[in-house]
Amino acid sequence: MSFIQTHYHESISRQDIARSIGVDERYLTHCFRNEFGVTPIKYLNRYRVKIAKQYLETKNKSITEIALEVGFSSSAHFNRVFINKWE
């Protein structure tokens, strides 16, 4: 979680997260599902949405600018993740 919270704004993969703590990708996913009920990437995206929400409330920037700032590849990807978070 520390790696995600530090690097959420970068383009990171499940492999990057696993490597940062010295475990296999499958084991990382297994642990995340057991502890949080989601995959590491889903956790990452939810964390990004959380930060984006804070930024939308406090920064005078467009949704696209904030989406890119928190690590999403596009505002369309941000919108998909944001909508899925609430379903």
Secondary structure as UniProt FT lines:
FT   HELIX           2..7
FT   TURN            8..9
FT   HELIX           14..21
FT   HELIX           25..36
FT   HELIX           40..58
FT   HELIX           63..69
FT   TURN            70..71
FT   HELIX           75..85
//
